[in-house]
Amino acid sequence: MIAVADLSIAKPLHAFLTEEALSGSGVDTDRFFIGLSEMIHRFGPRNIELLQTRDRMQRAIDEWNVAHRDGPRDVAGYRAFLEDLGYIVPAGPKFSLTTENVDAEIASVAGPQLVVPVSNGRYALNAANARWGSLYNAVYGTDVLGARPKPGPYDPARGAVVVDWARRHLDEVVPLATGSHVGSRRYAIEDGWLVVTLADGATTRLLDPSQLRAYDGDPASPSAILLQRHGLGIDLRCEGGPIGAADTAGLSDIVIESAVTTIVDFEDSVAAVDADDKTACYRNWLGLMRGTLTEQVAKEGRVFTRALEKDRQYVGVDGAPVRVPGRSLMLVRNVGLLMTTPAVRDRDGREVPEGLLDAMITVLAAMHDLRREPDQRNSQCGSIYVVKPKLHGADEAAFTHDVFTFVESVLGLQPNTVKVGIMDEERRTSVNLAECIRAVQSRIVFINTGFLDRTGDEIHTSMHAGPMVRKGEMKNEPWLRTYETRNVQVGLACGFHGRAQIGKGMWPAPDLMADMLRDKIAHPRSGASCAWVPSPVAATLHALHYHQIDALSVQAGLAAASTMALDDLLTIPIASSPHWSRDEIRAEVDNNVQGILGYVVRWVDAGIGCSKVPNIDNIALMEDRATCRISSQHVANWLHNDIVDEELVESALRRLAVQVDLQNSDNTAYVPMAPSFDGHAFRAARELIFAGVAQPSGYTEPTLHAHRSAAQR
């Protein structure tokens, strides 16, 4: 450790800060470290007080639920109790956010949003470069057509079906005045118009000529034609290759503007427990903000260097050059208030709040972006975008505002340069969402819903009220329907339309793209201007929903709706007279336990914070700490409320550890949990369940961090 300004900083982090992050930032080194120390010692005690408030309120709620467990559910009385407790705060006067200098990708363009672990540089680059994606590849390589392609070389017959499918989508979203894109024979630019030669030799134009934005190459035979739908680009590529050579119009691909924004994540998808881990994460974020991050990639027998894509260049219909962003607009998700980090210790030798360290260092790294040339910047408006997760109520939102105000003053940034996204994933935030927004109204740019974390907190908050419904039944409960609808209503009432994002949660099954195409259109239909997807391919396919639905117009139609009342949101999802069979109970526990084990063994033993994990039916699902939180809390709730006993849960853990071992048998570095059942991963999974009632807010981080740290020693 190196002593600097009343702090002790781990050597790798100190070297990174002095030799990389501060160099070229415009921030004086001494000023930075003095400011970091002042922030830690000023805001650290307040951070602790906020966590103590969480615990105090939870104890009071536990006592109320125990006292009222056997009587009828009195929602009015429960609400009055929460108001007296200060859990629900009084609503203030109507207001509208005042955030300025917000990039169009957040303010006025609706589209898919990726979340990517900052710890994996290759994944981070893939996500940032997922602004544009091949529709042909997305359809050909997934189950959109009913089945995935057979292994082997390119199948021309399947390719022809893909082309026909994609052309029919063009007919729907960029229709021609007459005829169809299917079988078209030529695309040309003539006098600023797109002229299409149809299959029968006749020519036509776009039904809506304004959908033509630009082109590239010879107007008579362009190599690219840029169309647009609801603010998203659709790039028709005529660049040869096997598909273009066989295509009647020489069309080699349809490239879709896909991941408009990406959240580069330091939180749920990352396993970072010490100074080396944190430094590696900060270094990747700095590389993204400098534009210098590269990764060597081996693919299909060749090795190449992956870097950030450049902007795309076209010629406008008026002949002027047109530059279109080539990269997703990046936000960074810091960690929440709960955890501390050994990377820095305060003057008393205590680990400092990790979220405070993230606030200072991620903003410092992002300042490099503000100093770059305009065509290279992440933010064209000179803003830095930080998503803050797991806030509990308006006081914690106000704390977040104050922290970033202090960071701006230390780093010499204009007030409100740092924009904030609030994740509506904790119950106390849901019931006070408008007041949370008010607390950051000059810098708010994003709210969203997150079913998994929100359900985990719902279960933990009401642990003593009784046994919860089965996990698959949660989506039919009144609180969840109200939560999803109310989030949009509150955002619109606070002035988000055309100024900030309202988002929806993750599609969890990256291999089930046909199902995603069928179901996830509900998100733009609900008025969400962004929604999370698990991969660049999923972003390309989800973008089709935003072609079909103008989410911002949906918002405009919803803006006058009154906000739903709180009563349904406060209806606890208790199973009324549980009558499940022994087989049903075992199946529910097995499903939860298998997911916990499959995720935790990778987190603890391999340091992988997010990955595709086969479920009990061997269907790969995206698992992160949020999925682990809901699964562990659900089993803990049934255990606490005598739906299951310790013997059944212990048996499930041991039996399913064997199955998880088999699912990972092709990984030569994998350490099996069976037959000893005493490794750190197995013990962590067991602790998440059997100590689940005592976990703060039901979070998994304390247990995972402790066992990962022990496994590394």
C-alpha positions in Angstrom: 0.0 0.0 0.0 1.1 3.6 -0.7 0.3 6.4 1.7 -1.2 9.4 -0.1 -3.3 12.2 1.4 -4.5 10.3 4.5 -5.3 7.3 2.3 -3.5 4.0 1.8 -3.8 3.0 -1.9 -2.9 -0.4 -3.3 0.3 -0.3 -5.5 -1.3 -1.4 -8.7 -4.2 1.1 -8.4 -1.8 3.9 -7.5 0.4 3.2 -10.4 -2.6 3.1 -12.8 -3.8 6.4 -11.5 -0.5 8.3 -11.6 0.9 6.7 -14.8 -2.3 6.3 -16.9 -5.6 7.8 -15.7 -4.2 11.2 -14.6 -1.8 11.5 -17.5 -3.5 13.6 -20.2 -6.6 14.2 -18.1 -5.9 17.8 -17.3 -6.3 17.0 -13.6 -3.4 17.8 -11.2 -2.2 14.7 -9.4 -2.1 16.3 -5.9 -5.5 17.8 -6.3 -6.9 14.5 -7.3 -5.6 12.5 -4.3 -6.4 15.3 -1.8 -9.9 15.4 -3.3 -10.3 11.6 -3.2 -9.3 11.6 0.5 -11.7 14.5 1.3 -14.5 12.7 -0.5 -13.9 9.4 1.3 -13.8 11.0 4.7 -16.7 13.4 4.1 -19.1 11.0 2.3 -18.0 7.7 3.9 -19.8 8.3 7.2 -22.9 9.4 5.3 -22.7 6.2 3.3 -22.7 4.2 6.5 -25.6 6.1 7.9 -27.7 5.3 4.8 -26.9 1.6 5.1 -27.9 1.8 8.8 -31.2 3.4 7.8 -31.9 0.4 5.5 -31.3 -2.0 8.3 -33.4 0.0 10.8 -36.3 0.1 8.4 -36.0 -3.6 7.5 -36.1 -4.5 11.2 -39.3 -2.4 11.7 -40.9 -4.0 8.6 -40.0 -7.5 9.8 -41.6 -6.7 13.2 -44.8 -5.4 11.5 -45.0 -8.4 9.2 -44.6 -10.8 12.1 -47.3 -9.0 14.1 -49.8 -9.0 11.2 -48.9 -12.3 9.6 -52.0 -14.2 10.7 -54.6 -11.5 10.0 -56.1 -10.2 6.8 -53.8 -8.2 4.6 -54.5 -4.6 5.5 -52.9 -2.6 2.6 -54.1 0.7 3.9 -52.7 0.0 7.4 -49.5 -1.2 5.9 -49.1 1.9 3.8 -49.8 4.1 6.8 -47.1 2.2 8.8 -44.6 2.7 5.9 -45.4 6.4 5.8 -44.9 6.8 9.6 -41.6 4.8 9.2 -40.3 7.2 6.6 -40.1 4.4 4.1 -42.7 6.2 1.9 -42.0 9.9 1.8 -44.5 12.7 1.1 -44.9 13.6 -2.5 -43.7 17.0 -3.4 -45.1 19.5 -6.0 -45.2 18.6 -9.7 -41.8 19.2 -11.4 -39.9 18.4 -14.6 -36.3 17.3 -15.0 -33.9 20.1 -16.0 -31.1 18.0 -17.4 -29.2 19.7 -20.3 -26.5 18.6 -22.8 -27.9 15.1 -23.4 -26.9 13.1 -26.5 -29.6 12.2 -29.0 -29.0 8.5 -28.3 -30.5 9.0 -24.9 -32.8 11.9 -25.4 -34.5 11.2 -28.7 -33.6 7.9 -30.3 -35.3 4.7 -29.0 -33.5 1.4 -29.4 -31.8 -1.6 -27.8 -29.4 -1.3 -24.9 -26.5 -3.7 -24.1 -25.0 -4.3 -20.7 -21.4 -5.7 -20.8 -18.9 -6.5 -18.1 -16.1 -4.0 -18.1 -13.7 -6.8 -16.9 -13.8 -8.5 -20.3 -12.1 -6.2 -22.9 -13.2 -8.2 -25.9 -16.8 -8.3 -24.8 -16.7 -4.5 -24.1 -15.4 -3.8 -27.6 -18.0 -6.1 -29.1 -20.7 -4.2 -27.3 -19.4 -0.7 -28.2 -19.1 -1.8 -31.8 -22.6 -3.3 -31.8 -24.1 0.0 -32.9 -24.5 -1.7 -36.3 -25.2 -5.4 -36.9 -25.8 -7.7 -39.8 -29.5 -8.7 -40.1 -28.6 -11.5 -42.4 -26.1 -13.0 -39.9 -28.6 -12.5 -37.0 -31.3 -14.4 -38.8 -29.1 -17.0 -40.4 -27.2 -17.9 -37.2 -30.1 -18.1 -34.7 -33.5 -19.9 -34.4 -35.5 -17.0 -35.9 -36.4 -19.3 -38.8 -37.5 -22.1 -36.5 -34.2 -23.9 -36.0 -30.5 -23.0 -35.8 -28.3 -23.7 -38.9 -26.6 -27.1 -39.1 -22.9 -27.0 -38.5 -20.8 -26.7 -41.6 -20.2 -24.3 -44.5 -22.7 -21.7 -45.7 -26.0 -23.1 -46.8 -27.2 -21.2 -49.9 -30.8 -22.6 -49.5 -31.0 -21.3 -45.9 -29.4 -18.0 -47.1 -32.1 -17.6 -49.7 -34.8 -17.9 -47.0 -32.9 -15.4 -44.8 -32.8 -12.9 -47.7 -36.5 -13.3 -48.4 -37.3 -12.9 -44.6 -35.2 -9.7 -44.4 -36.7 -8.2 -47.6 -40.2 -8.7 -46.2 -39.2 -6.8 -43.1 -38.1 -3.9 -45.5 -41.5 -4.0 -47.1 -43.0 -3.5 -43.6 -40.8 -0.6 -42.4 -39.4 1.1 -45.5 -42.2 0.2 -48.0 -42.0 1.1 -51.7 -44.7 3.2 -53.4 -45.6 0.1 -55.5 -44.3 -3.5 -55.5 -42.0 -5.3 -53.1 -38.4 -5.4 -52.0 -38.6 -9.1 -52.5 -37.0 -10.0 -55.8 -36.0 -6.4 -56.5 -33.3 -6.1 -59.3 -31.6 -2.8 -58.8 -31.2 0.1 -56.3 -29.9 3.5 -57.5 -29.9 7.1 -56.5 -31.3 9.5 -59.1 -31.7 13.2 -58.4 -31.9 12.6 -54.7 -34.4 9.8 -54.9 -34.1 6.1 -54.3 -35.2 4.4 -57.5 -35.8 0.6 -57.2 -36.2 -1.7 -60.1 -38.7 -4.4 -59.2 -38.8 -8.1 -60.1 -40.9 -7.4 -63.2 -38.6 -4.6 -64.5 -40.8 -1.7 -63.4 -39.3 1.1 -61.3 -40.6 2.6 -58.1 -39.6 4.8 -55.2 -40.0 4.8 -51.5 -43.5 5.4 -50.3 -42.0 7.9 -47.9 -39.0 9.6 -49.7 -37.8 11.1 -46.4 -36.7 7.7 -45.3 -33.7 8.0 -47.6 -30.9 9.6 -45.7 -27.6 9.0 -47.6 -25.6 6.7 -49.8 -22.0 5.7 -50.6 -20.3 5.1 -53.9 -21.5 5.6 -57.4 -25.1 6.9 -57.3 -26.1 4.7 -60.2 -24.7 1.7 -58.4 -24.2 2.6 -54.8 -22.2 0.4 -52.4 -24.4 1.4 -49.5 -27.8 3.1 -49.1 -28.8 4.5 -45.7 -32.5 4.4 -44.9 -34.1 5.3 -41.6 -37.1 4.3 -39.6 -38.0 5.9 -36.3 -34.6 7.4 -36.0 -32.7 4.2 -36.6 -30.5 3.5 -39.6 -31.0 0.7 -42.1 -28.0 0.3 -44.4 -28.4 -1.7 -47.6 -25.0 -3.0 -48.5 -24.0 -3.9 -52.1 -20.4 -5.1 -51.6 -20.2 -8.4 -53.5 -19.4 -11.6 -51.7 -21.3 -14.9 -52.1 -24.6 -13.5 -51.0 -24.4 -10.3 -53.1 -23.2 -12.3 -56.2 -26.3 -14.5 -56.0 -28.7 -11.7 -55.1 -30.9 -10.3 -57.9 -30.1 -6.7 -56.9 -26.5 -7.4 -55.7 -27.6 -6.8 -52.1 -25.0 -8.4 -49.9 -26.4 -7.5 -46.5 -28.9 -5.4 -44.6 -27.0 -3.7 -41.7 -29.2 -2.5 -38.8 -28.5 0.3 -36.4 -28.8 -1.9 -33.3 -27.3 -1.2 -29.8 -27.8 2.6 -29.6 -26.5 2.7 -26.1 -24.4 0.3 -24.0 -23.9 0.2 -20.2 -20.3 -0.7 -19.4 -20.8 -2.5 -16.1 -18.7 -2.5 -12.9 -21.5 -4.1 -10.9 -23.7 -7.2 -11.3 -21.9 -8.8 -14.3 -18.4 -8.3 -12.8 -16.4 -10.3 -10.2 -14.0 -7.7 -8.9 -13.0 -8.3 -5.3 -9.5 -6.8 -4.8 -7.2 -4.0 -6.1 -5.9 -6.0 -9.1 -9.5 -6.7 -10.2 -10.6 -3.1 -9.8 -7.5 -1.8 -11.5 -8.1 -4.1 -14.5 -11.7 -2.9 -14.8 -10.7 0.8 -14.5 -8.0 0.3 -17.2 -10.5 -1.2 -19.6 -12.9 1.7 -19.0 -10.1 4.2 -19.6 -9.2 2.5 -22.8 -12.8 2.8 -24.0 -12.8 6.5 -23.2 -9.5 7.1 -24.8 -10.3 5.0 -27.8 -7.2 2.9 -27.3 -8.6 -0.4 -26.0 -7.7 -3.3 -28.3 -7.9 -7.1 -28.0 -6.3 -9.9 -30.0 -9.0 -12.2 -31.3 -8.6 -15.6 -32.8 -11.5 -16.6 -35.0 -11.9 -19.1 -37.8 -8.2 -19.8 -38.1 -7.0 -16.2 -38.1 -5.8 -13.7 -35.5 -6.7 -10.0 -35.7 -6.8 -7.0 -33.5 -10.2 -5.7 -32.4 -10.6 -2.0 -31.7 -13.3 0.6 -31.5 -15.1 1.2 -34.9 -14.8 4.5 -36.6 -17.8 6.6 -37.6 -19.5 5.7 -40.9 -19.2 8.1 -43.8 -21.9 8.7 -46.5 -23.1 11.3 -49.0 -26.4 13.0 -48.2 -29.1 13.3 -50.8 -28.1 16.9 -51.1 -24.5 15.9 -51.9 -23.1 17.0 -48.5 -21.1 14.5 -46.4 -22.9 12.7 -43.7 -21.2 11.2 -40.7 -23.1 8.6 -38.7 -21.9 7.2 -35.3 -20.1 3.9 -35.6 -20.2 3.1 -31.9 -22.8 2.7 -29.2 -23.0 5.6 -26.8 -21.5 4.2 -23.6 -22.7 4.7 -20.1 -20.8 3.3 -17.1 -22.6 1.5 -14.2 -20.8 2.1 -10.9 -21.4 -0.2 -7.9 -24.0 0.6 -5.2 -23.6 1.7 -1.6 -23.2 -1.6 0.1 -19.7 -2.9 -0.6 -16.3 -1.7 0.5 -13.0 -2.4 -1.3 -9.5 -3.2 0.0 -8.0 -1.3 -2.9 -8.1 1.9 -0.8 -8.1 2.3 3.0 -9.0 5.5 4.9 -6.9 7.2 7.6 -8.2 4.6 10.2 -7.2 1.7 8.1 -10.8 0.8 7.0 -11.8 -0.3 3.5 -13.5 2.6 1.7 -16.9 2.4 0.1 -16.4 1.0 -3.4 -19.1 3.2 -4.9 -17.2 6.4 -3.9 -14.0 5.1 -5.5 -15.9 4.2 -8.6 -17.5 7.7 -8.7 -14.1 9.5 -8.7 -12.1 7.1 -11.0 -14.8 6.3 -13.6 -15.4 10.1 -14.1 -11.7 10.8 -14.2 -11.3 8.2 -16.9 -14.3 9.6 -18.9 -12.7 13.0 -18.9 -10.3 11.7 -21.6 -13.3 11.4 -23.9 -14.2 15.1 -23.4 -10.7 16.0 -24.7 -10.8 14.0 -27.9 -11.7 15.2 -31.4 -15.5 15.5 -32.0 -15.6 12.6 -34.5 -14.0 10.3 -31.9 -15.9 11.2 -28.8 -18.3 9.0 -27.0 -20.5 12.0 -26.1 -21.0 14.7 -28.6 -22.6 16.9 -25.9 -19.6 16.8 -23.5 -21.4 14.7 -20.9 -20.4 11.7 -18.8 -23.1 9.1 -18.2 -23.1 7.1 -14.9 -25.8 4.5 -14.0 -26.2 4.1 -10.2 -27.8 0.8 -9.1 -29.5 -0.4 -6.0 -30.4 2.9 -4.5 -33.0 2.7 -1.7 -35.2 5.8 -1.8 -34.8 9.5 -2.3 -32.2 10.1 0.4 -29.8 7.8 -1.4 -30.5 9.5 -4.7 -29.7 12.9 -3.1 -26.5 11.4 -1.7 -25.6 10.3 -5.3 -26.2 13.8 -6.5 -24.0 15.3 -3.8 -21.2 12.8 -4.5 -21.1 13.7 -8.2 -21.3 17.4 -7.4 -18.2 17.0 -5.3 -16.5 14.9 -7.9 -17.1 17.6 -10.5 -15.7 20.3 -8.2 -12.5 18.3 -7.6 -11.9 17.4 -11.3 -12.7 20.9 -12.6 -15.9 19.9 -14.5 -18.9 22.1 -15.0 -21.8 21.4 -12.7 -24.0 18.5 -14.0 -21.5 17.3 -16.5 -22.0 13.9 -14.9 -25.4 12.6 -15.9 -27.0 9.9 -13.7 -29.2 6.9 -14.4 -31.3 5.5 -11.6 -32.3 1.9 -11.7 -35.7 1.3 -10.3 -34.9 -2.1 -8.8 -35.4 -1.7 -5.1 -38.8 -1.5 -3.4 -38.1 1.8 -1.5 -37.2 3.4 -4.8 -40.3 2.1 -6.6 -42.6 3.6 -4.1 -40.8 6.9 -4.1 -39.7 7.1 -7.7 -40.8 10.6 -8.4 -38.9 11.9 -5.3 -35.8 9.9 -6.3 -35.9 11.7 -9.7 -36.5 15.0 -8.0 -33.3 14.5 -6.0 -31.2 14.3 -9.3 -33.5 16.3 -11.5 -30.6 18.4 -13.0 -28.6 15.3 -14.0 -31.1 12.5 -14.5 -31.1 10.8 -17.9 -32.3 7.2 -17.3 -34.7 5.1 -15.3 -35.6 1.5 -15.9 -37.2 -1.6 -14.4 -35.3 -4.7 -13.4 -37.6 -7.7 -12.7 -34.9 -9.9 -11.1 -33.4 -7.5 -8.5 -36.8 -5.9 -7.8 -38.3 -9.3 -7.1 -35.3 -10.2 -4.9 -35.9 -7.1 -2.9 -39.6 -7.7 -2.8 -39.0 -11.2 -1.3 -36.4 -10.0 1.2 -38.4 -7.0 2.4 -41.4 -9.2 3.1 -39.5 -12.3 4.2 -41.5 -12.6 7.5 -44.9 -11.9 5.9 -45.3 -15.5 4.6 -44.3 -17.8 1.8 -44.0 -16.2 -1.6 -45.7 -17.5 -4.7 -43.6 -19.6 -7.1 -41.0 -17.7 -9.0 -42.6 -18.3 -12.3 -45.9 -16.8 -11.0 -44.4 -13.5 -9.9 -45.0 -11.9 -13.3 -48.8 -12.3 -12.8 -48.8 -10.6 -9.4 -50.4 -7.2 -9.0 -47.3 -5.5 -7.6 -45.2 -6.4 -10.6 -47.7 -5.3 -13.2 -48.1 -2.0 -11.3 -44.3 -1.6 -11.0 -43.7 -2.0 -14.7 -46.5 0.4 -15.7 -45.9 2.9 -13.0 -42.2 3.3 -13.9 -43.2 4.6 -17.3 -46.0 6.8 -16.0 -43.7 8.4 -13.4 -40.9 9.0 -15.8 -43.3 10.7 -18.3 -44.9 12.8 -15.5 -41.4 14.0 -14.6 -40.6 15.1 -18.2 -38.6 12.2 -19.6 -40.3 12.2 -23.0 -37.7 13.3 -25.6 -35.1 14.1 -22.9 -34.2 10.9 -21.1 -34.4 7.1 -21.3 -37.1 5.0 -19.8 -35.9 1.4 -20.0 -37.0 -2.2 -19.5 -35.1 -5.3 -18.3 -33.0 -8.0 -19.9 -34.1 -10.8 -22.2 -32.5 -13.7 -20.3 -32.3 -16.5 -23.0 -29.6 -15.5 -25.6 -30.2 -18.7 -27.7 -34.0 -18.2 -27.9 -34.2 -15.4 -30.4 -37.5 -16.5 -32.0 -39.1 -16.2 -28.6 -37.5 -12.8 -28.1 -38.8 -11.6 -31.5 -42.3 -12.7 -30.5 -42.3 -11.3 -26.9 -40.0 -8.4 -26.5 -41.9 -6.1 -28.8 -44.0 -5.5 -25.6 -41.3 -3.2 -24.3 -41.5 -0.5 -27.0 -45.3 -1.0 -26.9 -45.2 -0.1 -23.2 -43.4 3.2 -23.9 -39.9 2.0 -23.1 -37.3 3.9 -25.2 -34.7 1.3 -24.5 -34.6 -2.3 -23.3 -31.8 -4.6 -22.4 -30.6 -7.5 -24.6 -27.9 -10.1 -23.9 -25.8 -9.9 -27.1 -25.0 -7.8 -30.2 -27.0 -10.3 -32.3 -30.0 -9.9 -29.9 -29.6 -6.1 -30.3 -29.9 -6.3 -34.1 -33.1 -8.4 -33.8 -34.6 -6.3 -31.0 -34.0 -3.2 -33.2 -36.6 -4.6 -35.5 -39.2 -4.0 -32.8 -38.3 -0.3 -32.8 -38.8 -0.2 -36.6 -42.3 -1.6 -36.0 -43.2 0.6 -32.9 -42.4 4.3 -32.6 -41.7 4.2 -28.8 -41.5 7.9 -28.5 -44.9 8.3 -30.1 -46.2 5.7 -27.7 -44.8 7.9 -24.9 -46.5 11.0 -26.2 -49.8 9.1 -26.1 -49.2 8.0 -22.6 -48.0 11.4 -21.2 -51.4 12.5 -20.1 -52.2 9.3 -18.2 -52.5 9.6 -14.5 -50.0 7.6 -12.4 -51.2 4.4 -10.8 -51.8 4.4 -7.1 -49.4 2.7 -4.7 -51.8 0.1 -3.2 -51.2 -2.6 -5.8 -47.5 -1.9 -5.6 -47.7 -2.6 -1.9 -49.6 -5.9 -2.3 -47.1 -8.5 -1.1 -46.9 -11.6 -3.3 -47.8 -14.1 -0.6 -49.1 -17.5 -1.7 -52.7 -17.8 -0.3 -53.1 -21.2 1.3 -50.2 -22.9 -0.3 -51.2 -26.3 -1.6 -48.3 -27.3 -3.8 -47.5 -31.0 -4.1 -44.2 -32.4 -2.9 -43.1 -32.8 -6.5 -44.0 -29.2 -7.3 -42.1 -28.0 -4.3 -39.1 -30.1 -5.2 -39.1 -28.9 -8.8 -39.2 -25.2 -7.7 -36.3 -25.7 -5.3 -34.3 -27.7 -7.8 -34.7 -25.0 -10.5 -33.5 -22.3 -8.1 -30.7 -24.3 -6.6 -29.3 -25.4 -10.0 -29.2 -21.8 -11.2 -27.5 -20.7 -8.0 -24.8 -23.4 -8.2 -24.2 -23.0 -11.9 -23.6 -19.3 -11.5 -21.7 -19.3 -8.2 -19.2 -21.9 -9.2 -18.1 -19.7 -12.1 -18.1 -16.5 -10.0 -16.1 -17.9 -7.0 -13.7 -20.3 -8.8 -13.2 -18.5 -12.1 -14.0 -14.9 -11.4 -16.7 -14.8 -14.1 -19.4 -12.4 -13.1 -21.9 -13.0 -16.0 -22.2 -15.9 -18.4 -24.6 -18.3 -20.1 -25.4 -20.9 -17.6 -27.4 -24.1 -18.5 -30.5 -24.3 -16.4 -32.0 -27.5 -15.1 -33.3 -28.3 -18.6 -30.0 -27.5 -20.2 -31.3 -24.2 -21.7 -28.6 -21.6 -21.5 -29.7 -18.5 -19.6 -27.8 -15.3 -18.8 -27.0 -15.4 -15.1 -25.6 -12.5 -13.0 -25.9 -11.5 -9.4 -29.5 -10.3 -9.9 -30.6 -13.8 -11.0 -28.7 -15.3 -8.1 -30.3 -12.9 -5.7 -33.9 -13.8 -6.7 -33.2 -17.6 -6.7 -31.4 -17.6 -3.3 -34.0 -15.3 -1.7 -36.8 -17.5 -2.9 -35.4 -20.7 -1.5 -34.5 -18.8 1.8 -38.2 -17.6 2.0 -39.6 -21.0 1.6 -37.1 -22.4 4.1 -37.9 -19.6 6.6 -41.7 -20.1 6.2 -41.6 -23.9 6.5 -42.5 -24.8 2.9 -39.3 -26.8 2.8 -36.9 -28.1 5.4 -33.1 -28.0 5.6 -32.9 -31.7 4.6 -34.7 -31.1 1.3 -32.6 -28.1 0.4 -29.3 -29.8 1.4 -30.2 -32.8 -0.7 -31.0 -30.5 -3.7 -27.7 -28.7 -3.3 -25.7 -32.0 -3.3 -27.7 -33.7 -6.1 -27.6 -30.7 -8.4 -23.9 -30.0 -7.7 -23.3 -33.3 -9.5 -25.4 -32.1 -12.5 -23.6 -28.7 -12.6 -20.3 -30.6 -12.6 -21.4 -32.6 -15.6 -22.5 -29.5 -17.4 -19.0 -28.1 -17.0 -17.1 -31.3 -17.7 -15.7 -30.0 -21.0 -13.9 -27.2 -19.1 -10.4 -28.6 -18.2 -9.9 -25.8 -15.6 -13.2 -26.5 -13.8 -13.0 -27.8 -10.2 -15.9 -30.1 -9.4 -18.0 -29.5 -6.4 -18.8 -33.2 -5.8 -18.1 -35.4 -4.1 -16.4 -33.4 -1.3 -19.0 -30.5 -1.3 -16.6 -28.4 0.8 -15.1 -26.1 -1.8 -15.6 -22.3 -1.6 -18.2 -22.3 -4.5 -20.4 -24.9 -2.9 -20.1 -23.3 0.5 -21.0 -19.9 -1.0 -24.1 -21.3 -2.7 -25.2 -23.0 0.6 -24.6 -19.8 2.6 -26.7 -17.7 0.1 -29.7 -19.9 1.0 -29.2 -20.8 4.6 -28.1 -17.3 5.6 -30.4 -15.6 3.1 -32.7 -14.0 5.7 -29.6 -12.2 7.2 -28.2 -11.0 3.9 -28.5 -7.2 3.7 -31.4 -6.5 1.4 -30.9 -10.1 0.1 -27.8 -9.1 -1.8 -25.3 -11.8 -2.8 -22.2 -9.6 -2.9 -21.0 -10.1 0.7 -21.0 -13.9 0.4 -19.6 -14.0 -3.2 -16.8 -11.5 -2.4 -15.8 -13.4 0.8 -15.5 -16.8 -0.9 -13.9 -15.4 -4.1 -11.3 -13.7 -2.0 -10.6 -16.8 0.0 -10.4 -18.9 -3.2 -7.8 -16.6 -4.6 -5.5 -16.9 -1.6 
